[in-house]
Amino acid sequence: MQKVAIILVSALVVSSYTGLGQGQTPQAPTTIVRPVESQEVLFNPGMGIQTFQRYNGDALNAGVKWSEEGPTAPLAAPAEKPDFPQATVAYDRWFWEALEPEQGKVRWDIIDLALAEARRHGQRLMIRLAPYDQKHPLPKWYRESGARRGNSDSSKDGKIWQPDFNDPLYLKDWSALVTEAGRRYDGHPDLDSVDVATGGYWGEAWAGGPSPEFRIQKQWIDLYLNAFRKTQVVMNFDEPEALKYATSHGTGWRLDCWGDMRKGWGAMLDQYPEEIAETGIYDVWRKAPVSLETCWVPGGWFQEGLDVKYILDVALSWHVSTVNVKSTAIPKEWKSEFEDFERKMGYRFVLKRGEWQTQVRAGDAIHLKTWWMNEGVAPIYRPFVLAFRFSSPEHSAVVRTDADLRKWLPGDAVFEDPVFVPGDLPAGNYQLSVAILDPITLQPGVKLAIEGRGDDGWYALGKISVSPGL
């Protein structure tokens, strides 16, 4: 016969029992909890809708317009708080001419400011250093340095001075910028990721003329891989061979025409699915992030009558972690669709069940067993720390585990490694809590999809009684 008592603690169902099966010796009292799941949209590190060329709380771009020019000074606060999701990642990009107006005199203060602004707004920063586009030419000093031009006035887009990508001078001068950026910022705590820029408009290789040969693109990709060994690198959808090479060496991938449903030919229907299959990059999401940027903006999709459900569902099928909607308003008619999308993208950890010994001695294991569910479409990519805390009004002790949360893919996960009560913890009654800690600050850094979160970020699970150790 089994004796069961059920109580309610912080909206968490807790049961305590003692096994008394026939022919068995009494077992130690055990506590079982089944947390109440939350349907809240969670804003967690490294996932969700990004801000673009601005930060949380900054004014949105008007209508369906946006700017390709990254911020070079603090932005003025808007009169009213914008109606836009809280973002944990800010995405900024700048052109070469803005960063290095004179050869060798790089304005690192621009990137320093962006990192500081991201931190001030509760975000981390994703960046791209872009060479040029139709409105932002290559630096004047480079064009007048004796570098070879790759097109002529009679060429398509002949008014745009485009470099000869086979010119060693281009690789040399571009490499100097990227290499020094890596020396300064690789592993920076406020830097989320770096977006690879190769040649062509915005550094996207295919744009603005013939794509460079793969041997040239490989040099550029290797440049980023060598410069940023600690910070996550993502590869923009490029020529297939370059995309396949970069992702096979640890980069994530991103594309910048998500939502292109043009009749006759559209990237969503005629390029992206085929290229994902041909390059074999579908499973990259298991170890590196997928990040998307809208073609135009959601407001433009709405004006064109596009199928938003299809667009969002495809993103989820690609296991997306972050999306850039260019800091424009999400149509009010689609708010519920986007909120449901936000609940599913990235990772979403639910603690389904926990079990531990109700009474234990200091220094002993509590025989903790936990069952989790990742209800998102991707894992977490940074080494966050699963931790448990023993707390009372007088004492507190945190026990960090070595669980590798990066392996918690969508679906079930179990953690039941030994968790020991600190040997010097005084005897008494304690609250057992759980949190996922930021790997740098070692403070709670991830919201769980359960109720019961305290003001300090810890989730109370139930009680445990600690007796003196040996």
PATOR-907452 format. One record per residue (C-alpha): chain; x, y, z. Coordinates in nm, 2 decimals, padded with zeros to 4 digits, always signed. Each point is the difference from the previous one (the first is absolute). Last residue first. Example, Ala and Ser with C-alpha at 12.3 -4.5 7.8 and 13.67 -1.06 7.14 Angstrom:
BEGIN
<rec "A"; <+01.37; -00.11; +00.71>>;
<rec "A"; <-00.14; -00.34; +00.07>>;
***
This chain:
BEGIN
<rec "A"; <+02.90; +01.25; +00.91>>;
<rec "A"; <-00.24; +00.26; -00.13>>;
<rec "A"; <-00.26; +00.19; +00.20>>;
<rec "A"; <-00.36; -00.03; -00.12>>;
<rec "A"; <-00.14; +00.17; -00.31>>;
<rec "A"; <-00.38; +00.02; -00.06>>;
<rec "A"; <-00.12; +00.07; -00.35>>;
<rec "A"; <-00.29; +00.21; -00.11>>;
<rec "A"; <-00.14; +00.07; -00.34>>;
<rec "A"; <+00.06; +00.13; -00.36>>;
<rec "A"; <+00.07; +00.37; +00.02>>;
<rec "A"; <+00.11; +00.15; -00.33>>;
<rec "A"; <+00.29; +00.24; +00.02>>;
<rec "A"; <+00.01; +00.33; -00.20>>;
<rec "A"; <+00.06; +00.23; +00.30>>;
<rec "A"; <-00.36; +00.13; +00.00>>;
<rec "A"; <-00.12; -00.36; +00.02>>;
<rec "A"; <-00.13; -00.21; -00.28>>;
<rec "A"; <-00.29; -00.23; +00.11>>;
<rec "A"; <-00.16; -00.09; -00.33>>;
<rec "A"; <+00.16; -00.20; -00.27>>;
<rec "A"; <+00.14; +00.08; -00.35>>;
<rec "A"; <+00.35; +00.07; +00.14>>;
<rec "A"; <+00.17; +00.33; -00.02>>;
<rec "A"; <+00.37; -00.01; -00.07>>;
<rec "A"; <+00.27; +00.21; +00.16>>;
<rec "A"; <+00.01; -00.07; +00.37>>;
<rec "A"; <+00.34; +00.13; +00.12>>;
<rec "A"; <+00.33; -00.17; -00.08>>;
<rec "A"; <+00.12; +00.33; -00.16>>;
<rec "A"; <+00.19; -00.16; -00.28>>;
<rec "A"; <-00.18; -00.34; -00.06>>;
<rec "A"; <-00.34; +00.15; +00.06>>;
<rec "A"; <-00.18; -00.22; +00.25>>;
<rec "A"; <-00.30; -00.23; -00.06>>;
<rec "A"; <-00.20; -00.01; +00.32>>;
<rec "A"; <-00.14; -00.25; +00.25>>;
<rec "A"; <-00.12; +00.02; +00.36>>;
<rec "A"; <+00.00; -00.22; +00.31>>;
<rec "A"; <-00.13; +00.19; +00.31>>;
<rec "A"; <+00.17; -00.11; +00.31>>;
<rec "A"; <-00.07; -00.14; +00.35>>;
<rec "A"; <+00.29; -00.02; +00.24>>;
<rec "A"; <+00.35; -00.13; +00.05>>;
<rec "A"; <+00.28; +00.23; -00.09>>;
<rec "A"; <+00.15; -00.03; -00.35>>;
<rec "A"; <+00.37; -00.09; +00.03>>;
<rec "A"; <-00.01; -00.32; -00.19>>;
<rec "A"; <-00.19; +00.16; -00.30>>;
<rec "A"; <-00.29; -00.22; -00.08>>;
<rec "A"; <+00.10; -00.21; -00.30>>;
<rec "A"; <-00.18; -00.02; -00.33>>;
<rec "A"; <+00.06; -00.34; -00.17>>;
<rec "A"; <-00.08; -00.01; -00.37>>;
<rec "A"; <-00.37; -00.03; -00.08>>;
<rec "A"; <-00.06; +00.24; -00.29>>;
<rec "A"; <-00.24; -00.12; -00.27>>;
<rec "A"; <-00.09; +00.16; -00.33>>;
<rec "A"; <-00.31; -00.03; -00.21>>;
<rec "A"; <-00.07; +00.18; -00.33>>;
<rec "A"; <+00.18; +00.27; -00.20>>;
<rec "A"; <+00.37; -00.04; +00.06>>;
<rec "A"; <+00.15; +00.01; +00.35>>;
<rec "A"; <+00.36; -00.05; -00.11>>;
<rec "A"; <+00.09; +00.36; +00.05>>;
<rec "A"; <-00.12; -00.04; +00.36>>;
<rec "A"; <+00.32; -00.19; +00.08>>;
<rec "A"; <-00.07; -00.10; +00.37>>;
<rec "A"; <+00.31; +00.06; +00.21>>;
<rec "A"; <-00.20; +00.11; +00.30>>;
<rec "A"; <+00.04; +00.31; +00.22>>;
<rec "A"; <-00.10; -00.03; +00.37>>;
<rec "A"; <-00.10; +00.33; +00.16>>;
<rec "A"; <-00.01; +00.04; +00.38>>;
<rec "A"; <-00.21; +00.23; +00.22>>;
<rec "A"; <-00.03; +00.05; +00.37>>;
<rec "A"; <-00.20; +00.19; +00.26>>;
<rec "A"; <-00.35; +00.06; -00.15>>;
<rec "A"; <+00.04; -00.34; -00.18>>;
<rec "A"; <+00.14; -00.10; -00.33>>;
<rec "A"; <+00.13; -00.31; -00.18>>;
<rec "A"; <+00.06; +00.09; -00.36>>;
<rec "A"; <+00.02; -00.21; -00.32>>;
<rec "A"; <+00.19; +00.08; -00.32>>;
<rec "A"; <-00.01; -00.06; -00.37>>;
<rec "A"; <+00.27; +00.20; -00.16>>;
<rec "A"; <-00.01; +00.18; -00.34>>;
<rec "A"; <+00.27; -00.11; -00.25>>;
<rec "A"; <-00.12; +00.20; -00.30>>;
<rec "A"; <-00.20; -00.15; -00.29>>;
<rec "A"; <-00.34; -00.07; +00.16>>;
<rec "A"; <-00.18; -00.26; -00.21>>;
<rec "A"; <-00.25; +00.05; -00.28>>;
<rec "A"; <-00.37; -00.04; -00.09>>;
<rec "A"; <-00.15; +00.09; +00.34>>;
<rec "A"; <-00.18; -00.23; +00.24>>;
<rec "A"; <+00.31; -00.12; +00.17>>;
<rec "A"; <-00.14; -00.24; +00.26>>;
<rec "A"; <+00.16; -00.09; +00.33>>;
<rec "A"; <-00.01; -00.29; +00.24>>;
<rec "A"; <+00.19; +00.03; +00.32>>;
<rec "A"; <+00.14; -00.26; +00.24>>;
<rec "A"; <+00.18; +00.11; +00.32>>;
<rec "A"; <+00.15; -00.27; +00.22>>;
<rec "A"; <+00.07; +00.25; +00.28>>;
<rec "A"; <+00.37; -00.09; +00.02>>;
<rec "A"; <+00.17; +00.02; +00.33>>;
<rec "A"; <+00.23; +00.27; +00.15>>;
<rec "A"; <-00.26; +00.14; +00.24>>;
<rec "A"; <-00.25; -00.28; +00.08>>;
<rec "A"; <-00.32; -00.06; -00.19>>;
<rec "A"; <-00.38; +00.02; +00.06>>;
<rec "A"; <-00.25; +00.05; -00.28>>;
<rec "A"; <+00.19; -00.20; -00.25>>;
<rec "A"; <-00.04; +00.13; -00.35>>;
<rec "A"; <-00.24; +00.00; -00.30>>;
<rec "A"; <-00.07; +00.26; -00.27>>;
<rec "A"; <-00.25; +00.00; -00.28>>;
<rec "A"; <-00.09; +00.19; -00.32>>;
<rec "A"; <+00.26; +00.27; +00.02>>;
<rec "A"; <-00.07; +00.20; -00.32>>;
<rec "A"; <+00.28; +00.15; -00.21>>;
<rec "A"; <-00.08; +00.20; -00.31>>;
<rec "A"; <+00.27; +00.03; -00.26>>;
<rec "A"; <+00.01; +00.20; -00.32>>;
<rec "A"; <-00.33; +00.06; -00.18>>;
<rec "A"; <-00.32; -00.15; +00.15>>;
<rec "A"; <-00.14; +00.26; +00.23>>;
<rec "A"; <+00.11; +00.28; -00.23>>;
<rec "A"; <-00.20; -00.15; -00.29>>;
<rec "A"; <-00.31; -00.01; +00.23>>;
<rec "A"; <+00.06; +00.37; +00.07>>;
<rec "A"; <+00.05; +00.07; -00.38>>;
<rec "A"; <-00.33; -00.17; -00.09>>;
<rec "A"; <-00.18; +00.19; +00.28>>;
<rec "A"; <+00.13; +00.34; -00.11>>;
<rec "A"; <-00.09; -00.06; -00.37>>;
<rec "A"; <-00.29; +00.24; -00.03>>;
<rec "A"; <+00.20; +00.26; +00.20>>;
<rec "A"; <+00.26; +00.00; -00.28>>;
<rec "A"; <+00.35; -00.04; +00.15>>;
<rec "A"; <+00.16; +00.34; +00.02>>;
<rec "A"; <+00.35; +00.05; -00.15>>;
<rec "A"; <+00.33; -00.06; +00.18>>;
<rec "A"; <+00.15; -00.17; -00.31>>;
<rec "A"; <-00.20; -00.32; +00.04>>;
<rec "A"; <+00.32; -00.19; +00.10>>;
<rec "A"; <-00.07; -00.36; +00.11>>;
<rec "A"; <+00.18; -00.21; +00.26>>;
<rec "A"; <+00.01; -00.37; +00.10>>;
<rec "A"; <-00.14; -00.18; -00.31>>;
<rec "A"; <-00.04; -00.37; -00.02>>;
<rec "A"; <-00.05; -00.01; -00.38>>;
<rec "A"; <-00.35; -00.14; +00.05>>;
<rec "A"; <-00.07; +00.29; +00.23>>;
<rec "A"; <+00.09; +00.25; -00.28>>;
<rec "A"; <-00.22; -00.20; -00.24>>;
<rec "A"; <-00.29; +00.03; +00.24>>;
<rec "A"; <+00.05; +00.38; +00.03>>;
<rec "A"; <-00.01; +00.05; -00.38>>;
<rec "A"; <-00.30; -00.24; -00.05>>;
<rec "A"; <-00.20; +00.17; +00.28>>;
<rec "A"; <+00.08; +00.34; -00.15>>;
<rec "A"; <-00.15; -00.08; -00.34>>;
<rec "A"; <+00.06; +00.32; -00.19>>;
<rec "A"; <-00.27; +00.27; -00.05>>;
<rec "A"; <+00.24; +00.25; -00.16>>;
<rec "A"; <-00.08; +00.26; +00.26>>;
<rec "A"; <+00.05; -00.26; +00.27>>;
<rec "A"; <+00.34; -00.11; -00.13>>;
<rec "A"; <+00.10; +00.37; -00.01>>;
<rec "A"; <-00.09; +00.04; +00.36>>;
<rec "A"; <+00.20; -00.31; +00.08>>;
<rec "A"; <+00.31; +00.16; -00.15>>;
<rec "A"; <+00.19; +00.00; -00.33>>;
<rec "A"; <+00.16; -00.35; -00.04>>;
<rec "A"; <+00.02; -00.08; +00.37>>;
<rec "A"; <+00.32; -00.10; +00.17>>;
<rec "A"; <+00.06; -00.35; +00.14>>;
<rec "A"; <+00.24; -00.16; +00.25>>;
<rec "A"; <+00.08; -00.37; +00.03>>;
<rec "A"; <+00.22; -00.08; +00.30>>;
<rec "A"; <+00.28; -00.26; +00.03>>;
<rec "A"; <+00.02; -00.35; +00.14>>;
<rec "A"; <-00.34; -00.17; -00.09>>;
<rec "A"; <-00.09; +00.28; -00.23>>;
<rec "A"; <+00.26; -00.13; -00.26>>;
<rec "A"; <-00.24; -00.29; -00.07>>;
<rec "A"; <-00.14; +00.15; -00.32>>;
<rec "A"; <+00.34; +00.10; -00.13>>;
<rec "A"; <+00.02; -00.28; -00.26>>;
<rec "A"; <+00.10; +00.24; -00.28>>;
<rec "A"; <-00.25; -00.13; -00.24>>;
<rec "A"; <-00.29; -00.02; +00.25>>;
<rec "A"; <+00.05; +00.35; +00.14>>;
<rec "A"; <+00.05; +00.13; -00.36>>;
<rec "A"; <-00.33; -00.15; -00.12>>;
<rec "A"; <-00.20; +00.14; +00.29>>;
<rec "A"; <+00.16; +00.34; -00.03>>;
<rec "A"; <-00.02; +00.06; -00.38>>;
<rec "A"; <-00.34; -00.03; -00.17>>;
<rec "A"; <-00.28; +00.02; +00.26>>;
<rec "A"; <+00.14; +00.22; +00.28>>;
<rec "A"; <+00.24; +00.18; -00.24>>;
<rec "A"; <-00.28; +00.10; -00.24>>;
<rec "A"; <-00.04; -00.04; -00.37>>;
<rec "A"; <-00.31; +00.03; -00.22>>;
<rec "A"; <-00.21; +00.15; +00.28>>;
<rec "A"; <+00.20; +00.15; +00.28>>;
<rec "A"; <-00.01; -00.18; +00.33>>;
<rec "A"; <+00.31; +00.14; +00.16>>;
<rec "A"; <-00.08; -00.05; +00.37>>;
<rec "A"; <+00.35; -00.05; +00.12>>;
<rec "A"; <+00.23; +00.19; -00.24>>;
<rec "A"; <+00.30; +00.05; +00.23>>;
<rec "A"; <+00.13; -00.35; +00.07>>;
<rec "A"; <+00.20; -00.12; +00.30>>;
<rec "A"; <+00.22; -00.29; +00.08>>;
<rec "A"; <+00.20; -00.13; +00.30>>;
<rec "A"; <+00.37; -00.04; -00.03>>;
<rec "A"; <+00.19; -00.31; +00.12>>;
<rec "A"; <+00.23; -00.09; -00.28>>;
<rec "A"; <-00.25; -00.21; -00.20>>;
<rec "A"; <-00.22; +00.32; +00.01>>;
<rec "A"; <+00.27; +00.20; -00.17>>;
<rec "A"; <+00.07; -00.25; -00.28>>;
<rec "A"; <-00.36; -00.07; -00.08>>;
<rec "A"; <-00.08; +00.37; -00.02>>;
<rec "A"; <+00.30; +00.06; -00.22>>;
<rec "A"; <-00.09; -00.29; -00.24>>;
<rec "A"; <-00.36; +00.12; -00.01>>;
<rec "A"; <+00.08; +00.36; -00.10>>;
<rec "A"; <-00.12; +00.21; +00.28>>;
<rec "A"; <-00.27; -00.03; +00.27>>;
<rec "A"; <+00.17; +00.20; +00.28>>;
<rec "A"; <+00.24; -00.19; +00.22>>;
<rec "A"; <-00.02; +00.03; +00.38>>;
<rec "A"; <+00.30; +00.03; +00.23>>;
<rec "A"; <-00.04; -00.07; +00.38>>;
<rec "A"; <+00.27; +00.17; +00.21>>;
<rec "A"; <+00.29; -00.19; +00.14>>;
<rec "A"; <+00.21; -00.07; -00.32>>;
<rec "A"; <-00.08; +00.33; -00.17>>;
<rec "A"; <+00.30; +00.12; -00.20>>;
<rec "A"; <+00.09; -00.34; -00.14>>;
<rec "A"; <-00.35; -00.10; -00.11>>;
<rec "A"; <-00.05; +00.35; -00.13>>;
<rec "A"; <+00.30; -00.01; -00.23>>;
<rec "A"; <-00.07; -00.36; -00.09>>;
<rec "A"; <-00.33; +00.13; -00.15>>;
<rec "A"; <+00.18; +00.27; -00.20>>;
<rec "A"; <+00.26; -00.25; -00.13>>;
<rec "A"; <-00.27; -00.24; -00.09>>;
<rec "A"; <-00.18; +00.27; -00.20>>;
<rec "A"; <+00.31; +00.04; -00.21>>;
<rec "A"; <+00.04; -00.37; -00.07>>;
<rec "A"; <-00.38; -00.01; -00.07>>;
<rec "A"; <+00.03; +00.24; -00.29>>;
<rec "A"; <-00.15; +00.34; +00.06>>;
<rec "A"; <-00.37; +00.05; -00.09>>;
<rec "A"; <-00.07; +00.19; -00.32>>;
<rec "A"; <-00.15; +00.34; +00.05>>;
<rec "A"; <-00.18; +00.21; +00.27>>;
<rec "A"; <-00.14; -00.26; +00.23>>;
<rec "A"; <+00.12; -00.36; +00.01>>;
<rec "A"; <+00.28; +00.06; +00.25>>;
<rec "A"; <-00.22; +00.11; +00.29>>;
<rec "A"; <+00.25; +00.25; +00.14>>;
<rec "A"; <-00.27; +00.28; +00.01>>;
<rec "A"; <+00.03; +00.02; -00.38>>;
<rec "A"; <+00.27; -00.22; -00.13>>;
<rec "A"; <+00.28; -00.18; +00.18>>;
<rec "A"; <+00.02; -00.21; +00.32>>;
<rec "A"; <-00.18; +00.10; +00.32>>;
<rec "A"; <-00.03; -00.26; +00.29>>;
<rec "A"; <-00.24; +00.09; +00.27>>;
<rec "A"; <+00.15; +00.01; +00.35>>;
<rec "A"; <-00.17; -00.12; +00.31>>;
<rec "A"; <-00.13; +00.09; +00.35>>;
<rec "A"; <+00.26; +00.26; +00.10>>;
<rec "A"; <-00.07; +00.14; +00.35>>;
<rec "A"; <+00.24; -00.23; +00.18>>;
<rec "A"; <+00.28; +00.07; -00.26>>;
<rec "A"; <+00.14; -00.34; -00.11>>;
<rec "A"; <+00.15; +00.14; -00.31>>;
<rec "A"; <-00.02; +00.38; +00.02>>;
<rec "A"; <+00.33; +00.17; -00.03>>;
<rec "A"; <+00.21; -00.26; -00.17>>;
<rec "A"; <-00.29; -00.10; -00.22>>;
<rec "A"; <-00.06; +00.36; -00.11>>;
<rec "A"; <+00.37; +00.02; -00.07>>;
<rec "A"; <-00.02; -00.30; -00.23>>;
<rec "A"; <-00.32; +00.13; -00.17>>;
<rec "A"; <+00.16; +00.34; -00.09>>;
<rec "A"; <+00.34; -00.13; -00.11>>;
<rec "A"; <-00.17; -00.27; -00.20>>;
<rec "A"; <-00.19; +00.26; -00.20>>;
<rec "A"; <+00.32; +00.17; -00.09>>;
<rec "A"; <+00.19; -00.32; -00.10>>;
<rec "A"; <-00.29; -00.17; -00.17>>;
<rec "A"; <-00.06; +00.30; -00.22>>;
<rec "A"; <+00.37; +00.05; -00.07>>;
<rec "A"; <+00.03; -00.36; -00.12>>;
<rec "A"; <-00.22; +00.10; -00.30>>;
<rec "A"; <-00.21; -00.30; -00.09>>;
<rec "A"; <-00.31; +00.17; +00.14>>;
<rec "A"; <+00.04; +00.28; -00.26>>;
<rec "A"; <-00.18; +00.28; +00.19>>;
<rec "A"; <-00.33; +00.16; -00.09>>;
<rec "A"; <-00.03; +00.37; -00.07>>;
<rec "A"; <-00.38; +00.05; -00.04>>;
<rec "A"; <-00.11; +00.21; -00.30>>;
<rec "A"; <+00.05; -00.31; -00.21>>;
<rec "A"; <-00.29; -00.17; +00.16>>;
<rec "A"; <+00.00; -00.23; -00.30>>;
<rec "A"; <+00.33; +00.07; -00.17>>;
<rec "A"; <+00.06; +00.30; -00.23>>;
<rec "A"; <+00.17; +00.20; +00.27>>;
<rec "A"; <+00.23; -00.29; +00.06>>;
<rec "A"; <+00.02; -00.29; +00.24>>;
<rec "A"; <+00.26; -00.18; +00.22>>;
<rec "A"; <+00.21; +00.31; +00.09>>;
<rec "A"; <+00.36; -00.08; +00.10>>;
<rec "A"; <+00.14; +00.16; +00.31>>;
<rec "A"; <+00.24; +00.28; -00.06>>;
<rec "A"; <-00.08; +00.17; +00.33>>;
<rec "A"; <-00.26; +00.24; -00.14>>;
<rec "A"; <-00.30; -00.24; +00.04>>;
<rec "A"; <+00.14; -00.10; +00.35>>;
<rec "A"; <+00.04; +00.36; +00.12>>;
<rec "A"; <-00.35; +00.09; -00.12>>;
<rec "A"; <-00.15; -00.28; +00.22>>;
<rec "A"; <-00.22; -00.24; -00.20>>;
<rec "A"; <-00.32; +00.16; -00.09>>;
<rec "A"; <-00.32; +00.04; +00.21>>;
<rec "A"; <-00.31; +00.05; -00.21>>;
<rec "A"; <+00.02; -00.29; -00.24>>;
<rec "A"; <+00.16; -00.23; +00.26>>;
<rec "A"; <+00.34; -00.03; +00.18>>;
<rec "A"; <+00.23; -00.21; +00.21>>;
<rec "A"; <-00.22; -00.12; +00.29>>;
<rec "A"; <+00.12; -00.06; +00.36>>;
<rec "A"; <-00.28; -00.21; +00.15>>;
<rec "A"; <-00.10; +00.00; +00.36>>;
<rec "A"; <-00.21; -00.19; +00.26>>;
<rec "A"; <-00.01; +00.18; +00.34>>;
<rec "A"; <-00.12; -00.12; +00.34>>;
<rec "A"; <-00.31; +00.16; +00.16>>;
<rec "A"; <-00.12; +00.15; +00.33>>;
<rec "A"; <-00.02; +00.36; -00.13>>;
<rec "A"; <+00.31; +00.12; +00.17>>;
<rec "A"; <+00.19; -00.31; -00.13>>;
<rec "A"; <-00.11; +00.07; -00.36>>;
<rec "A"; <+00.10; +00.37; +00.05>>;
<rec "A"; <+00.35; -00.10; +00.12>>;
<rec "A"; <+00.05; -00.24; -00.29>>;
<rec "A"; <-00.12; +00.26; -00.24>>;
<rec "A"; <+00.23; +00.27; +00.15>>;
<rec "A"; <+00.31; -00.23; -00.02>>;
<rec "A"; <-00.10; -00.07; -00.37>>;
<rec "A"; <-00.01; +00.37; -00.09>>;
<rec "A"; <+00.31; +00.07; +00.22>>;
<rec "A"; <+00.19; -00.24; -00.22>>;
<rec "A"; <+00.02; +00.28; -00.25>>;
<rec "A"; <+00.28; -00.14; -00.21>>;
<rec "A"; <+00.29; +00.22; -00.09>>;
<rec "A"; <+00.22; -00.24; -00.21>>;
<rec "A"; <-00.12; +00.14; -00.33>>;
<rec "A"; <-00.22; +00.30; +00.06>>;
<rec "A"; <-00.38; -00.03; +00.01>>;
<rec "A"; <+00.03; -00.34; +00.16>>;
<rec "A"; <-00.33; -00.09; +00.18>>;
<rec "A"; <-00.23; +00.22; -00.20>>;
<rec "A"; <+00.16; -00.08; -00.34>>;
<rec "A"; <+00.00; -00.37; +00.09>>;
<rec "A"; <-00.37; -00.01; +00.04>>;
<rec "A"; <-00.17; -00.07; +00.33>>;
<rec "A"; <-00.23; -00.27; +00.14>>;
<rec "A"; <-00.20; -00.03; +00.31>>;
<rec "A"; <-00.22; -00.28; +00.14>>;
<rec "A"; <-00.12; +00.02; +00.36>>;
<rec "A"; <-00.07; -00.32; +00.18>>;
<rec "A"; <-00.21; -00.05; +00.31>>;
<rec "A"; <-00.30; +00.17; -00.15>>;
<rec "A"; <-00.32; +00.11; +00.18>>;
<rec "A"; <-00.28; -00.01; -00.26>>;
<rec "A"; <-00.11; +00.32; -00.16>>;
<rec "A"; <-00.27; +00.26; +00.07>>;
<rec "A"; <+00.23; +00.29; +00.05>>;
<rec "A"; <+00.02; +00.18; +00.33>>;
<rec "A"; <-00.11; +00.36; -00.05>>;
<rec "A"; <+00.19; +00.33; -00.04>>;
<rec "A"; <+00.29; -00.19; -00.16>>;
<rec "A"; <+00.35; +00.00; +00.16>>;
<rec "A"; <+00.26; +00.16; -00.21>>;
<rec "A"; <+00.25; -00.24; -00.15>>;
<rec "A"; <+00.36; -00.01; +00.12>>;
<rec "A"; <+00.26; +00.06; -00.28>>;
<rec "A"; <+00.14; -00.20; -00.29>>;
<rec "A"; <-00.30; -00.22; -00.07>>;
<rec "A"; <+00.01; -00.24; -00.29>>;
<rec "A"; <-00.10; +00.12; -00.34>>;
<rec "A"; <-00.22; -00.24; -00.19>>;
<rec "A"; <-00.32; +00.20; +00.09>>;
<rec "A"; <-00.36; -00.12; +00.00>>;
<rec "A"; <-00.33; +00.08; -00.18>>;
<rec "A"; <-00.33; -00.19; +00.01>>;
<rec "A"; <-00.18; +00.26; +00.21>>;
<rec "A"; <+00.22; +00.19; +00.24>>;
<rec "A"; <+00.30; -00.16; +00.15>>;
<rec "A"; <-00.05; -00.07; +00.37>>;
<rec "A"; <+00.10; +00.23; +00.28>>;
<rec "A"; <+00.24; -00.14; +00.26>>;
<rec "A"; <-00.12; -00.19; +00.29>>;
<rec "A"; <+00.22; -00.30; -00.04>>;
<rec "A"; <+00.29; +00.08; -00.24>>;
<rec "A"; <+00.08; +00.15; -00.34>>;
<rec "A"; <+00.15; -00.09; -00.34>>;
<rec "A"; <-00.23; -00.30; +00.00>>;
<rec "A"; <-00.18; -00.14; +00.30>>;
<rec "A"; <-00.03; -00.37; +00.01>>;
<rec "A"; <-00.30; -00.23; +00.03>>;
<rec "A"; <+00.07; -00.31; +00.21>>;
<rec "A"; <+00.31; -00.19; +00.11>>;
<rec "A"; <+00.35; +00.04; +00.14>>;
<rec "A"; <-00.09; +00.07; +00.36>>;
<rec "A"; <-00.37; -00.05; +00.10>>;
<rec "A"; <-00.31; +00.21; -00.05>>;
<rec "A"; <-00.28; -00.25; +00.09>>;
<rec "A"; <-00.36; +00.03; -00.13>>;
<rec "A"; <-00.21; -00.12; +00.29>>;
<rec "A"; <-00.18; -00.34; -00.04>>;
<rec "A"; <+00.12; -00.11; +00.35>>;
<rec "A"; <+00.01; -00.36; +00.11>>;
<rec "A"; <-00.09; -00.09; +00.36>>;
<rec "A"; <+00.29; -00.19; +00.16>>;
<rec "A"; <-00.04; -00.37; +00.08>>;
<rec "A"; <+00.18; -00.06; +00.32>>;
<rec "A"; <+00.09; -00.33; +00.18>>;
<rec "A"; <+00.14; -00.02; +00.35>>;
<rec "A"; <+00.14; -00.32; +00.13>>;
<rec "A"; <+00.00; -00.15; +00.35>>;
<rec "A"; <+00.29; -00.26; +00.03>>;
<rec "A"; <-00.12; -00.35; -00.08>>;
<rec "A"; <-00.15; -00.25; +00.25>>;
<rec "A"; <+00.13; -00.35; -00.06>>;
<rec "A"; <-00.18; -00.21; -00.26>>;
<rec "A"; <-00.19; -00.33; +00.03>>;
<rec "A"; <-00.32; +00.16; -00.09>>;
<rec "A"; <+00.04; +00.36; -00.12>>;
<rec "A"; <+00.04; +00.28; +00.26>>;
<rec "A"; <+00.13; +00.29; -00.21>>;
<rec "A"; <-00.02; +00.33; +00.20>>;
<rec "A"; <-00.16; +00.30; -00.17>>;
<rec "A"; <+00.01; +00.38; -00.04>>;
<rec "A"; <-00.18; +00.18; -00.27>>;
<rec "A"; <+00.05; +00.35; -00.13>>;
<rec "A"; <-00.21; +00.18; -00.27>>;
<rec "A"; <+00.16; +00.33; -00.07>>;
<rec "A"; <-00.20; +00.32; +00.01>>;
<rec "A"; <+00.24; +00.14; +00.26>>;
<rec "A"; <-00.05; -00.31; +00.23>>;
<rec "A"; <-00.32; -00.20; -00.02>>;
<rec "A"; <-00.03; -00.31; +00.22>>;
<rec "A"; <-00.06; -00.37; -00.07>>;
<rec "A"; <+00.05; -00.28; +00.25>>;
<rec "A"; <+00.04; -00.36; -00.12>>;
<rec "A"; <+00.02; -00.32; +00.21>>;
<rec "A"; <+00.07; -00.31; -00.21>>;
<rec "A"; <-00.13; -00.35; +00.08>>;
***
